[in-house]
Amino acid sequence: MFAAKQLKKHTEVADAALIMGTEVNKELLEQGGLLTQKAQTAQANDLIITVKCDANAEDYLDEAQSLLVRKTQEKQAGIALPKSVRSAMYAYPDLNLVVISIAGVYAAREAREALANGLHVLLFSDNVSLDDEISLKKFALQRNLLLMGPGAGTAIINGVGLGFANAVSRGKIGIVAAAGTGLQEVSTLISKKGAGISQAIGTGGRDLSQTVGGLTFFAAIDALQADPQTEVLALISKPPDEEVTKGLIEKIKSSKKKAALCLLGADLPGESSENIYFTRTLEECAYVAAALTGKGEPDVMQAIRTEDEKLQPVIKQWQEKISRNQRFIRGLFSGGTLCYEAQVIWKELLTLPVYSNAPLDKQNRLKDTGSSQGHSAVDLGEEEFTLGRPHPMIDNDLRIQRMREEAVDTGTAVIMLDVVIGYGAHADPATELGEAIRQLSKEAQEEKRNIAFIASVTGTENDPQGLSRSAKILEDAGVIVCSSNAQAARLAVALVES
């Protein structure tokens, strides 16, 4: 990833890839016009280095090998890391949790070995089969262990962030989430309200499906019920299976601790019960959880309305700048839950339909520009996009490419982005995205068009990139920065539904 990114900084290099020679990876190279005849003969354990450029490719191939050698030498000069779960346990006998982030085809085997040796597991890897997930979770429960994942992008255990995580305050709220960026959004919004997190447990996105049945989600609730540091629960997911939802609600009703429950887009009771507070957005869930600990505003919905009212001058300004021919919102997300939350809000408020992950369905893309059709929300972190390439929270290249395609479409009024900062994320996404947005805005204005770029920043002041710093960089590039992903989604609607 590092070497490919460095090579693509050269103006003569159109594209570059350094990738293992698996059949799947070779298909990806072929789609990108990077698969040479020699690369076709590569085996799964071979490294393919391929460069598409207007100059002598041999020079760049040599540079790629030099970059690889340099990174290897840097690693060797640092701390010697264990090469297996077994060697890690031998070197550090007090370990009780392992993070696994390898290719999905190998991940289940390593997770099972860790569980067999008494370790909790955060299984960051995706592309793990459903059968393996169920088997591993049952195996974990038999040993009174947690199997978080697969595809568990984040967790905060005893104040330590795992995977993609943020520097949030410690406190009384325990989070269970079958939604990685949902966990990040809620935990950071809680922190902004002056409350804090006791534990945050990611379960993987399929956990509340009918087939998995909430195996880790329910076990995590039990763990937080027994945790003396946890006083309030925040429970987050995309719509679970209907029967699993009923079981979840019954479980919370019998709890001694109050819970803010956000099942995005699910059909839930309109009124909260004695200890369950039903919320419709991640924003609302975070604010309710904070209020239950005495932080933030007690009237959550009024607080949200007050924040939205502050945007009225911005709405008026942009409604005058956007032409009648510009009708559509194009959402380009790095976080799947944030993408889904925006869709839920848009489908409730917009008069025209919203396409989900439109670029995956070629019928929903316009032939002349490659942009999406109508209103669309694209999760660029989906497995279809990340197979063989970095996640968009690490690498902005694919999102910037998609922004260019959407900006060319004369029907585009709003491009909405989520910017997720924190540990594990891109070192400075705001600067990279801001530079691209500044250029795209200039090109649109030269064609007598104005495109509203709207973003929210999921993060805190203590994150390495800095919340205020990141927001300021985006604002300087002309981006409207909102206080939450939900507010950004509502603002997008306000600009096109005048």
Residue, then its C-alpha position, 0 to 999 in steps of 0.5 A: m500500500f505504501a509503495a503503490k501510493q508513493l509511486k502514484k505521486h509521480t505525474e507520469v504514473a497513471d496507476a500502480a499496484l503491489i499485490m499478491g498473485t491470487e486469482v482474485n487479485k489478478e481479476l482486480l488487476e485486469q479490471g484496472g488494466l494492470l494485468t500484464q502477460k507476465a503477471q498472469t503466470a503469477q502464483a498465490n505466493d508471488l508478489i506482482i508489481t505493476v505500473k501503468c505510466d507514460a515513461n520508462a516503467e523499469d525505473y518505477l519498478d526499481e523504485a517500488q522494490s527499493l521502497l519495499v526494502r526500505k520498509t522491511q529494514e524499518k520494521q527489522a530495526g524496530i521491535a520484533l513482533p510475534k509471527s503467530v498466536r502461539s508465539a505471541m502467547y509464549a512471549y506475553p503469557d498475560l495476554n487475554l485478547v488477540v486482534i486478527s487482521i489477515a486475509g479472510v480465507y485464513a482468519a477463521r483458523e487463527a481465530r479458532e486457535a486463539l479461542a482454544n487457548g483462552l483468548h478473546v478475539l477481535l476478528f477485524s478480517d472480513n470475507v469470512s464465511l457465515d458458517d465459520e462465523i457461527s461456528l467460532k461464536k458458538f465455540a467462544l461462548q462455550r469457553n466464556l469468551l467474546l468473538m468480536g467480528p468478523g468485520a469488527g472494525t472497532a472496539i474500546i476495551n478497558g480504555v484501549g482502542l482496537g482497530f479503527a478507534n477514537a480517543v474518547s473519554r472514559g465514563k459510564i456508558g457501555i456500547v454494543a454495536a453490530a456497526g463499526t462506524g456506528l460505534q465510532e460515531v456514537s462514542t465520539l458524540i457521547s464524548k463531545k457531550g461530556a460523557g464517557i465510555s466504559q467499554a465499547i464492543g463491536t460484534g460484526g455486522r451480521d451478528l443480529s441476523q437470523t442465522v447468527g442470532g445475536l450470539t456475540f451481541f447478547a453475550a456482550i450485553d451480559a458482560l456489560q450488565a456485570d460490569p460495575q463501571t457500566e451504568v447505561l447501555a448504548l446498543i446500535s445496529k442496522p435493522p436486525d432480524e425481526e425475531v432477534t429484535k424481539g428477543l433483544i427488547e425482552k432482554i433489555k426489559s429485564s435489565k437493571k440498567k437503562a439502554a438507548l437502543c438504535l436499530l437504524g431503519a427498524d420498525l420499533p415502538g414509538e414510545s420508550s419503556e421504563n428502561i429502553y429509550f428507542t432512538r432513530t439515529l446515531e446522533e439521537c442515541a448518543y445524546v440520549a445515552a449521555a443524558l441518562t448519565g446527567k450529561g448534555e441536554p435532557d430534552v434531546m430532540q429540542a437540542i437537535r432542532t436547535e443545532d439544525e436551526k443554526l444552519q438556516p443561513v447556510i441553507k438559504q445561501w446554497q439554495e440560491k447558488i444551486s440551479r434547478n437542473q441540479r437535483f441530486i444528492r450523491g453520498l460517498f461514504s467510508g463507513g457502512t453504518l454512516c451510509y445506511e443512516a443517511q439512507v434512512i434519513w433520505k428515504e424519509l424526507l426525499t420525494l425521489p427514490v434513493y439508490s443504495n450502492a448504485p455503482l455496484d448496479k451498472q443500470n444505476r449509472l449514467k453511461d456518459t459520466g460514470s456517475s450515479q443515477g438519481h440520489s445515491a448513497v455508496d458505501l466504499g468500505e463494502e467488501e466489493f470495493t475493498l477486496g485487494r485494496p485499502h479501506p477508504m478510511i485508510d486510502n482516499d484514492l477511490r473516493i476522490q475518483r468517485m467524487r470526480e465522476e459525480a462532480v462531472d454530472t450536471g445533475t449533482a447538487v450535493i456531494m456528502l462525505d463522512v470523514v472518520i479520523g482516529y487511530g488506524a485511519h488516514a493520517d490526514p484525510a481532511t487535507e487530502l480530501g480538501e485539496a480534491i474538493r477545492q479543485l472540483s469546486k473550481e472546475a464546476q464553477e468554471e462551468k457556471r455550476n456550484i456543488a455543495f460539499i457537505a461533511s461531518v467529522t467522526g472524531t475527537e480533539n484528542d485523536p491524532q488528526g484533531l477534530s477542530r483541525s480537521a473541520k477547519i481544513l475542510e471548511d477552508a476548502g469550502v466544505i459545509v461541516c456538520s456536527s454529526n452524520a445525521q445533521a449532514a444528511r438532513l442538511a443535504v435534503a434541505l438543499v435539494e428540497s426547496 
